[in-house]
Amino acid sequence: RTFLPFILSLFLYITATNIMGLVPLANPGTSFIAMTAALGLAVFCMVQYAAFAKAGVLQTLNHWAGEPKGVAGAAIACLMVPMHLVEELVRPASLAIRLYGNIFGEHVLLSVMTVLGAGVFLAYGCPIGIPFELPFMFLGLLTGTIQALVFTILATIYIALALPDEEHAVHNNKGTKI
């Protein structure tokens, strides 16, 4: 419930920019890598906020280290922390590249079909061009919404993974969770 406004804002923003890209001669905002990188960075910041604010610094670092116990656990922790840091940095990059690639590819397909329809107008002197892009616009509406959904579901999963487990929750002296 805490992160619902953030997740819903992501979904609505990505969906709106993808749908605006279906307007002829308009580019969807998510077909630019800088835009998707900024969205991925926003998710990265929210994940780190969720981890440190909800679990605390020590519990988060302990989680990153794999919750080591004993000498063997401490040795493995030296490997776990760098691997976890790489994982944390790769997640927003994969979110950004996935969204960018899918929307950019869809936009290129629409552009090619529009030019092809206009080419029929020029080549055969038809009074209007053939709207070859029309079926792909419906497909673009569907894929744009699905890509927004995939992005937000993955962001939700990343945030949920950063939150402390129920078994590690801190209890007060009355037995209720804090």
C-alpha positions in Angstrom: 0.0 0.0 0.0 2.9 2.4 0.7 4.3 2.1 -2.8 1.0 2.0 -4.7 1.1 5.7 -5.7 4.5 5.3 -7.2 3.6 2.1 -9.0 0.4 3.5 -10.3 2.1 6.7 -11.5 4.7 4.6 -13.4 1.9 2.6 -15.1 -0.2 5.6 -16.1 2.8 7.6 -17.3 4.3 4.8 -19.4 0.9 3.9 -20.8 0.1 7.5 -21.7 3.4 8.1 -23.4 3.1 4.9 -25.3 -0.4 5.8 -26.5 0.6 9.3 -27.5 3.2 7.7 -29.7 0.4 6.3 -31.8 -0.5 9.7 -33.0 1.0 10.2 -36.5 4.2 12.1 -36.5 4.5 11.9 -32.7 7.2 10.0 -30.9 6.4 8.1 -27.8 8.5 9.3 -24.8 9.6 5.7 -24.0 11.2 5.3 -27.5 14.1 7.4 -26.2 16.7 5.6 -24.1 17.2 8.6 -21.8 13.5 8.5 -20.8 13.5 4.8 -20.0 16.8 5.2 -18.2 15.3 7.9 -16.0 12.3 5.6 -15.2 14.7 2.8 -14.4 16.7 5.1 -12.1 13.5 6.1 -10.4 12.7 2.5 -9.7 16.3 1.9 -8.5 15.9 4.8 -6.0 12.6 3.6 -4.8 14.0 0.1 -4.3 16.9 1.4 -2.2 14.5 3.6 -0.2 12.3 0.6 0.5 15.3 -1.5 1.6 16.9 1.1 3.9 13.8 2.8 5.3 11.8 -0.4 6.0 14.6 -2.7 7.2 17.3 -0.4 8.3 20.9 -0.1 7.3 22.3 -3.1 9.3 19.5 -5.5 8.3 19.8 -4.5 4.6 23.6 -5.0 4.6 23.1 -8.3 6.4 20.6 -9.3 3.7 23.1 -8.3 1.0 25.7 -10.4 2.6 23.4 -13.4 2.6 22.8 -13.4 6.4 26.2 -15.0 7.2 26.6 -17.3 10.2 30.0 -18.4 11.2 33.4 -18.2 9.5 32.2 -19.9 6.3 29.3 -17.5 6.1 31.6 -14.5 6.5 33.8 -15.8 3.7 30.8 -16.2 1.4 29.6 -12.8 2.4 32.7 -11.3 0.7 31.4 -12.7 -2.5 27.7 -12.1 -1.9 27.9 -8.3 -1.4 29.6 -7.5 -4.8 27.2 -9.9 -6.6 24.2 -8.2 -4.9 25.5 -4.8 -5.9 25.9 -5.8 -9.5 22.3 -7.3 -9.4 21.0 -4.0 -8.0 22.6 -2.0 -10.8 21.6 -4.4 -13.6 17.9 -4.4 -12.7 17.2 -0.7 -13.6 19.3 -1.1 -16.8 17.3 -4.2 -17.8 14.0 -2.4 -17.1 15.1 0.6 -19.3 16.5 -1.4 -22.2 13.5 -3.8 -22.3 11.0 -0.9 -22.4 13.1 1.1 -24.9 13.7 -1.8 -27.3 10.0 -2.9 -27.4 8.6 0.6 -27.9 11.3 1.8 -30.3 10.7 -1.3 -32.4 7.0 -0.8 -32.4 7.5 2.9 -33.4 9.8 1.9 -36.3 7.2 -0.6 -37.6 4.5 2.1 -37.5 6.8 4.5 -39.4 7.7 2.0 -42.1 4.0 1.1 -42.6 3.0 4.8 -42.8 5.7 5.5 -45.4 4.7 2.4 -47.3 1.1 3.6 -47.4 2.2 7.0 -48.5 4.4 5.4 -51.2 1.3 3.8 -52.8 -0.2 7.3 -53.0 2.9 8.7 -54.8 3.4 5.6 -57.0 -0.1 5.1 -58.2 -1.7 8.5 -57.8 -4.4 7.2 -55.5 -6.4 10.1 -53.9 -5.4 8.9 -50.5 -2.7 6.7 -49.2 -3.4 3.2 -48.0 -3.4 3.1 -44.2 -1.1 0.0 -43.8 -0.3 1.2 -40.3 -3.8 0.9 -39.0 -3.7 -2.7 -37.9 -0.3 -2.1 -36.3 -1.8 0.9 -34.4 -4.2 -1.5 -32.6 -1.3 -3.8 -32.0 0.7 -0.8 -30.7 -2.1 0.1 -28.3 -2.0 -3.5 -26.9 1.8 -3.8 -26.7 2.2 -0.3 -25.2 -0.2 -1.2 -22.4 1.4 -4.6 -21.9 4.9 -3.0 -21.7 3.7 -0.6 -19.1 2.2 -3.5 -17.2 5.4 -5.5 -17.4 7.6 -2.5 -16.3 5.4 -1.9 -13.3 5.1 -5.5 -12.3 8.9 -5.9 -12.4 9.2 -2.7 -10.4 6.8 -4.0 -7.8 8.7 -7.3 -7.6 12.0 -5.5 -7.1 10.5 -3.4 -4.3 8.9 -6.4 -2.7 12.3 -8.2 -2.8 13.9 -5.3 -1.0 11.4 -5.3 1.9 12.2 -7.3 5.0 10.7 -10.8 5.3 8.0 -11.5 7.7 10.2 -13.9 9.6 12.8 -11.2 10.1 10.3 -8.6 11.3 11.1 -6.9 14.6 8.5 -7.5 17.4 8.0 -5.3 20.4 7.7 -6.7 23.9 4.0 -7.3 23.5 4.5 -9.7 20.6 3.1 -7.4 17.8 5.1 -6.5 14.8 6.6 -3.0 14.5 
